[in-house]
Amino acid sequence: MQAHAHDLREEVEDEELVDHIRNDYRQAKLDPATRAMLDYCVKLTTRPWEMREDDVETLRAHGLSDADILDIVQVASFFNYINRVADALGVDPEPFMEPWPWQERALPSLS
């Protein structure tokens, strides 16, 4: 999240918004469609086995097209994948990022 917060900070220049999104997006002043998209991504990330057609219908009701929904699923899924790969292989974070607590333990190195 730190890397993405860093990028968002450069885009929006709104420290309060960045902090809310980084810590709890539900506290941020977001439009309903963006909030619905983030709710969908959280569910997809944390409980993918619970995804239902109703979840897609909620996004459509907020004005998102099927192409938008496909993009959302692909981007969220890619980041879930690549973060798991990085965590599993002990990839070092960017220099400006603080390590996560679990990264202090010895991780396997494939180099």
Stockholm file with secondary structure:
# STOCKHOLM 1.0

chainA/1-111         MQAHAHDLREEVEDEELVDHIRNDYRQAKLDPATRAMLDYCVKLTTRPWEMREDDVETLRAHGLSDADILDIVQVASFFNYINRVADALGVDPEPFMEPWPWQERALPSLS
#=GR chainA/1-111 SS CHHHHHHHHHHHCCHHHHHHHHHHGGGSCCCHHHHHHHHHHHHHHHCGGGCCHHHHHHHHHTTCCHHHHHHHHHHHHHHHHHHHHHHHHTCCCCTTSCCCGGGGSCCCCCC
#=GC SS_cons         CHHHHHHHHHHHCCHHHHHHHHHHGGGSCCCHHHHHHHHHHHHHHHCGGGCCHHHHHHHHHTTCCHHHHHHHHHHHHHHHHHHHHHHHHTCCCCTTSCCCGGGGSCCCCCC
//
